[in-house]
Amino acid sequence: MTRAGWDCHAHLFGPYARYPLAAERSYTPPEAVEAQYEALLQRLGLARGVLVHASAYGKDHQLLLDALAARPDWRGVVVVQPGDALPLAGLRARGVRGARFSHRSGAANFAGSASFNDLLALAPQLADAGLHAELWTDCKVLPDIAAQLKALPLPVVIDHMGGFDVAAGVDEPGFRTLLDLLATGKVWVKLCAYRNLLSAPDWQAGRAFQQKMAEANPERLVWGSDWPHLRVTPEPDAAQLLAMFKDWAGSAAVAEQILQANPETLYR
């Protein structure tokens, strides 16, 4: 089978004998190693992956950087704060394309994560280094920071479909803000619906949210498996998540754009 397309959100953990977790961390996941992820990509029929540095590794990016060196077609997202030893200049040549930050309603940042204020402080340096910002946030707080996001000197990629509230519906003000940001072309969204649907009786309730995003700007959407599905029980099957995304895309052409053309623009 010829493989094409991208999984734009995954994490690696271990082997722990070589890549131990940070002493100060918010969770301790089972190992999820490079060979397992490559096997997943093969099963999904996808060619490339984007590895997001996990907060459980704190400031240690060695696992991410080693994986990118071994897999030149993969890309990476780091986690940085002002004053960190990791130099931003030169990261792009090593396969890194972005830096991740967190800003969510009612939730303190994990140990090892970077804040929205860190993003504001580092934005000029990230732009100079040719990197985008990735933001784990939700629709409850987006209206308060939308103007700041639009003013940043670099693209912004919003994780997990903006943490939409499935019960509030597609007309909820925060979700409308997300659609408005998408329409600007400066903001991207990772289509990864399942974490927003864990309390929903039927995951098909997420269909309308993905379709609204595609209507707002299909050229600024990418898809991510979120493997290895940290702290979700039972663990979803990434193949079923991919099939659900394709079904909601409505056509093979839209699915191909989101899986292939768009990530080529963002990550290559």
Buried (B, 14 or more C-beta within 10 A) or exposed (E): EEEEBBBBBBBBBBEEEEBEBBEEBBEEBEEBBBEBBBEBBEEBBBBBBBBBBBBBBBBBBEBBBBBBEEBEEBBBBBBBBEEBEBEBEEBBEBBBBBBBBBBBEEEEBBBBBBBBEBBBBBBEBBBEBBBBBBBBBBBBBBBEBBEEBEEBEBBBBBBBBBBBBBEEEBEBEBBBBBBBBBEBEBBBBBBBBBBBBEEBEEBEBBBBBBBBBBEBBBEBBBBBBBBBBBEEEEEBEBEEBBEBBBEBBEEEEBBBBBBBBBBEEBBE
